[in-house]
């Protein structure tokens, strides 16, 4: 295999790990709501209503568009109500003819386990959320409000592969992320940090996640200014993904 093909194969393999890790988080969040999805070879899907901001399908493998579109068509045919989304992890699907529109685009990111990170700042109180009251506070800090039903319900705290990381200042949660371990990697999602010196806070969250789930690459996806912050914080960009939205 020539170097270019080897490099592409390596990126695809990393994206597949990241996509499966992300689907694992989606599955776990749905499972905590008693509405688990289904893992298939090339797609994770959920035929039921899912929590806000979560998709009903995530592609898991590259170059399987026909079977993936057929399974998405089956979801359509099943009569899902309301708006729902498909996460095209490999930026390969064209869902226009199924009535979808692109909701947003982002990029997968990767951090090797031996990439140097500064030690977490010992002047900051870092903690893992372990009770329903603080979980609600964490979600409120992430969303800036709780004007919608909870996305993260207490049952998710029993999942040992998922950690809610929080930074406290005088008892208030000011930064945090979710770390979920699966398929040999650790995914970071739902990152929220102060506007001042965001790279500092990102790297602290990354270091706490690495300490909790050691010796594994960190993966995530971001767009816009958060993509720039993630890359400045040490992540390498892999390739784009798209999220498609189906309106009622």
C-alpha positions in Angstrom: 0.0 0.0 0.0 1.4 3.4 -1.0 1.9 6.1 1.7 -1.2 8.1 0.6 -3.5 5.1 0.7 -2.0 4.0 4.0 -2.7 7.4 5.5 -6.3 7.4 4.2 -6.8 3.9 5.6 -5.5 5.0 9.0 -7.8 8.0 9.0 -10.8 5.9 8.1 -10.0 3.4 10.8 -9.8 6.2 13.4 -13.1 7.7 12.2 -14.7 4.3 12.5 -13.6 4.1 16.1 -14.8 7.6 16.8 -18.1 6.9 15.2 -18.7 3.7 17.1 -17.7 5.5 20.3 -20.2 8.3 19.6 -22.9 5.8 18.8 -22.2 4.1 22.1 -22.8 7.3 23.9 -26.1 7.9 21.9 -27.1 4.3 22.8 -26.3 4.8 26.5 -28.2 8.1 26.8 -31.3 6.5 25.1 -30.9 3.4 27.3 -31.1 5.6 30.4 -34.4 6.8 29.1 -35.6 3.2 28.6 -35.5 3.7 24.8 -32.4 1.8 23.6 -31.3 1.7 20.0 -30.0 -1.2 17.9 -26.4 -1.8 16.7 -26.1 -3.2 13.1 -22.9 -3.8 11.2 -22.9 -0.4 9.4 -25.4 1.7 11.4 -26.7 2.3 14.9 -30.4 3.2 14.8 -33.3 3.9 17.1 -36.8 3.4 16.0 -38.2 5.3 19.1 -38.2 8.9 20.1 -34.8 10.0 21.3 -33.7 12.7 23.7 -33.3 16.2 22.3 -30.1 16.8 20.3 -29.5 13.1 19.7 -29.9 11.3 16.3 -32.0 8.3 15.4 -29.2 6.9 13.3 -25.4 7.0 13.2 -23.3 5.5 10.4 -20.6 3.2 11.6 -18.7 2.0 8.5 -17.4 3.6 5.4 -18.6 2.8 1.8 -21.9 1.2 2.7 -24.2 3.9 1.5 -26.9 1.6 -0.1 -27.6 -0.5 2.9 -27.4 2.5 5.2 -29.9 4.5 3.1 -32.2 1.4 3.0 -32.2 1.3 6.8 -32.9 5.0 7.0 -35.7 4.5 4.6 -37.1 1.8 6.9 -37.0 4.3 9.7 -39.0 6.8 7.6 -41.4 4.1 6.6 -41.9 3.2 10.3 -43.5 6.6 10.9 -41.1 8.4 13.3 -42.9 11.5 14.5 -41.5 15.0 14.9 -38.0 16.1 13.8 -35.3 13.5 13.8 -31.7 13.3 12.6 -29.1 11.1 11.0 -25.4 11.5 11.8 -23.4 10.7 8.6 -20.1 9.9 10.2 -18.2 9.7 6.9 -19.8 12.5 5.0 -20.9 10.1 2.3 -24.7 10.0 2.3 -27.0 12.1 0.1 -30.3 12.2 1.9 -31.9 15.1 -0.1 -34.1 12.7 -2.0 -35.4 11.3 1.3 -36.5 14.7 2.4 -33.6 15.5 4.7 -31.6 18.8 5.0 -28.1 19.3 6.3 -28.4 20.5 9.9 -24.7 21.1 10.4 -21.2 20.0 9.4 -18.3 19.3 11.7 -14.9 17.5 11.8 -13.8 14.4 13.7 -10.8 15.1 15.9 -8.1 12.7 17.4 -5.6 13.0 20.2 -3.0 10.2 20.5 -2.6 8.8 24.0 1.0 9.9 24.3 0.3 13.5 23.4 1.6 15.7 26.2 -1.0 17.6 28.2 -0.5 20.0 31.1 -1.5 18.6 34.5 -4.9 19.7 35.7 -4.7 23.0 37.6 -4.7 22.2 41.3 -6.3 25.5 42.1 -9.5 24.4 40.4 -11.9 21.9 42.1 -12.5 19.1 39.6 -15.0 16.4 40.3 -17.0 13.6 38.7 -20.8 14.0 38.9 -22.2 11.1 41.0 -25.7 12.1 42.1 -28.9 13.2 40.5 -28.9 16.7 42.0 -25.4 17.6 40.6 -26.3 15.9 37.3 -29.2 18.3 36.9 -26.9 21.2 37.9 -24.3 20.0 35.3 -26.9 19.9 32.6 -28.1 23.4 33.5 -24.6 24.7 33.3 -24.1 23.1 29.9 -27.4 24.3 28.5 -27.6 27.6 30.4 -31.2 26.7 31.3 -33.5 23.7 31.9 -36.5 24.9 29.9 -36.8 21.5 28.3 -37.0 17.9 29.7 -33.8 16.6 31.1 -31.5 14.9 28.6 -29.3 13.2 31.1 -31.3 11.2 33.6 -30.0 9.6 36.8 -29.8 6.1 35.4 -26.9 7.1 33.2 -24.8 7.6 36.4 -24.7 3.8 36.8 -22.8 3.4 33.5 -19.1 2.9 34.4 -18.1 3.8 30.8 -19.4 7.3 31.1 -18.1 10.1 33.3 -19.5 13.6 33.7 -16.6 15.9 34.5 -17.2 19.3 36.2 -15.1 22.2 37.4 -16.4 24.1 40.4 -15.9 27.7 41.5 -17.3 28.6 44.9 -19.8 25.8 44.5 -20.9 26.7 41.0 -20.2 24.5 37.9 -18.3 26.6 35.4 -16.8 24.0 33.0 -17.3 20.4 32.1 -17.5 17.6 29.5 -18.7 14.1 29.1 -16.1 11.3 28.7 -17.3 8.0 27.4 -15.0 5.0 26.9 -15.7 2.4 24.2 -14.0 0.6 21.3 -10.5 1.5 22.6 -11.0 5.2 22.6 -12.4 7.9 24.9 -15.0 10.3 23.4 -15.4 13.9 24.7 -18.7 15.6 24.1 -20.9 18.4 25.5 -17.8 20.5 26.3 -18.5 23.9 28.0 -15.9 26.2 29.3 -15.5 29.9 30.2 -14.9 32.3 27.4 -11.6 33.5 28.9 -8.7 31.3 27.9 -10.8 28.4 26.5 -7.7 26.3 25.5 -6.7 26.2 29.2 -10.1 24.8 30.2 -10.2 22.4 27.3 -6.8 20.9 28.1 -7.8 20.6 31.8 -11.0 18.6 30.8 -8.9 16.5 28.4 -6.3 15.8 31.2 -9.0 14.8 33.7 -10.7 12.5 31.1 -7.3 10.9 30.2 -6.5 10.3 33.9 -9.9 8.6 34.4 -9.7 6.5 31.3 -5.9 6.2 30.7 -3.8 5.0 27.8 -6.5 5.6 25.1 -6.8 8.1 22.3 -9.3 11.0 22.9 -11.8 11.6 20.1 -14.5 14.2 19.5 -16.1 16.3 16.8 -16.4 20.0 16.6 -17.2 22.9 14.2 -16.7 26.7 14.1 -14.7 28.3 16.9 -14.8 25.1 19.0 -13.0 23.3 16.2 -10.2 25.9 16.3 -10.0 25.7 20.1 -9.8 21.9 20.0 -7.0 22.0 17.4 -5.1 24.6 19.4 -5.6 22.3 22.5 -3.8 19.5 20.7 -6.4 17.6 18.7 -5.6 16.6 15.0 -8.4 17.0 12.4 -9.4 13.8 10.6 -12.3 14.4 8.2 -15.8 16.0 8.0 -19.1 14.6 9.1 -22.6 15.8 8.5 -25.8 15.7 10.5 -29.0 15.5 8.4 -32.4 16.7 9.8 -35.8 15.4 8.8 -38.6 17.8 9.6 -42.2 16.6 10.1 
